[in-house]
Structures are given as structure tokens and as C-alpha cells.
């Protein structure tokens, strides 16, 4: 399996519901380093997984929709604990939608998997992987 990874970051505010979250039940900020990995079995006719520039651009667009937002106030996240794991899935699903719509180019049609990793710090991160 071949892969490329592009990187961006987001800064959000949110709070959680549930005793398991302790002080994070209060409104707090989080900054995430975001890695999106695109995988496919065979390289395309140009010997690439996907156009790295388009992948970077589309990841930027997806995280731009979340950046500097209080997720508690966003209708898409009403009543949802926006955990790191959950946000990784949201970003992966939004990237998958963009691939299906052709935003990453014709060569992206053969991408088999996307993995998104959100790094909370240098010692903690969470990922979500999905097939296309």
C-alpha cells in the first residue's frame, strides 16, 4: 500500500459532558496538529498517490471550517462530545466527501483509505481510519 501524508492544524474551543472528563467539562481550548494520510494499492499513471498540493489544499479547507470555532456553538456538533477521536472521524469523513466530489482530482478516485490523526500534544494523539 502506498501513502502520502499532509499536515495542518486547528485551534478550537469546546467542553465535554460526563464525569470521565473531569475539569474538561468546562469550556477550554485545544490546538491539534492534523495529519491526513491517503492510501492506495497502486500508484496512478503519474506515479503518485494523489496530488500533494490538492491534498494539502483540501485538508486546509476542511480544518478551516473548524478553526477558531467554539464547537459547543456549532449546529453540526449539538449534543456531541467533540473528543479528539470524534474530530478525527469528522475530518476523515469530510475529506472522503471531497474525494467523491472530485476535489482531489481524477487520480484520487482509486484512493482506498484515509487515516486522520489529531495530535493533542507530543505525547498524546488519536486517529480514525476509513475505507473509501
C-alpha positions in Angstrom: 0.0 0.0 0.0 1.3 3.4 -1.0 0.6 6.5 1.1 1.2 10.2 1.4 0.5 12.4 4.4 -0.2 16.1 4.6 -0.4 18.2 7.7 -2.3 21.3 9.1 -3.5 22.4 12.4 -6.7 23.7 14.1 -7.5 25.7 17.2 -10.9 25.1 18.8 -12.8 25.6 22.0 -15.2 23.0 23.4 -16.5 21.4 26.6 -17.5 17.9 27.4 -20.4 16.3 29.3 -19.7 13.4 31.7 -17.7 12.8 34.8 -15.0 10.9 32.9 -13.9 14.3 31.5 -13.2 15.9 34.9 -12.2 19.6 34.5 -12.6 19.3 30.7 -16.3 19.6 31.3 -15.7 23.3 31.5 -15.1 25.3 28.3 -11.5 25.0 27.2 -9.3 25.4 24.2 -7.4 22.8 22.2 -4.8 23.1 19.5 -4.4 20.0 17.3 -1.8 19.1 14.7 -3.7 17.3 12.0 -2.2 14.6 9.7 -4.3 13.2 6.8 -2.9 10.1 5.2 -4.2 8.9 1.8 -3.5 5.3 0.8 -3.9 3.3 -2.4 -2.8 -0.1 -3.7 -1.2 1.1 -6.9 0.3 4.5 -8.0 -1.6 6.4 -10.6 -0.3 7.0 -14.2 1.9 9.8 -12.9 3.3 7.5 -10.2 1.7 9.4 -7.3 -0.9 8.5 -4.6 -2.7 11.9 -5.1 -1.7 15.4 -6.0 0.0 16.5 -2.7 -0.9 20.2 -3.4 -4.6 19.3 -3.8 -4.5 17.1 -0.7 -2.9 19.9 1.3 -5.5 22.4 0.0 -8.5 20.3 0.8 -7.2 19.4 4.2 -6.8 23.1 4.8 -10.3 23.8 3.7 -11.8 21.1 5.9 -9.9 22.2 9.0 -10.6 25.8 8.1 -14.3 25.1 8.7 -13.5 24.2 12.3 -10.6 26.6 13.1 -11.2 29.3 15.7 -14.6 27.9 16.5 -16.3 27.1 19.7 -17.7 23.7 18.7 -20.3 23.9 21.5 -22.0 26.6 19.4 -21.8 24.8 16.1 -25.1 23.1 14.9 -23.2 20.1 13.5 -21.9 19.3 17.0 -25.0 20.0 19.1 -25.2 17.5 21.9 -21.9 15.8 20.9 -18.8 15.3 22.9 -16.2 16.5 20.4 -13.4 14.2 21.6 -10.2 14.0 19.7 -11.3 10.6 18.3 -14.6 12.0 17.2 -13.0 15.0 15.5 -10.6 12.7 13.6 -13.6 10.9 12.2 -15.3 14.2 11.2 -12.3 15.3 9.3 -11.8 12.0 7.6 -15.4 11.8 6.5 -15.3 15.4 5.2 -12.2 14.6 3.2 -13.9 11.5 1.8 -16.8 13.6 0.7 -14.4 15.9 -1.2 -12.7 13.0 -2.8 -16.1 11.6 -4.0 -16.9 15.0 -5.4 -13.6 15.2 -7.4 -12.0 17.9 -5.4 -8.7 16.0 -5.2 -8.6 15.3 -8.9 -9.4 12.4 -11.2 -6.4 10.4 -9.9 -7.9 10.3 -6.4 -10.7 8.0 -7.5 -8.5 5.0 -6.6 -7.6 6.1 -3.1 -8.6 3.1 -0.9 -8.2 4.5 2.6 -7.9 7.7 4.6 -6.4 8.0 8.0 -6.6 11.2 10.1 -4.6 11.7 13.2 -5.1 14.6 15.6 -2.1 15.2 17.9 -3.1 16.8 21.2 0.5 17.1 22.3 3.9 15.5 21.8 2.7 12.5 23.9 -1.0 12.0 23.0 -2.9 11.6 19.8 -5.9 9.9 18.3 -6.7 8.5 14.8 -9.5 7.4 12.7 -9.1 5.3 9.5 -11.8 4.6 6.9 -12.1 2.9 3.6 -13.4 4.8 0.6 
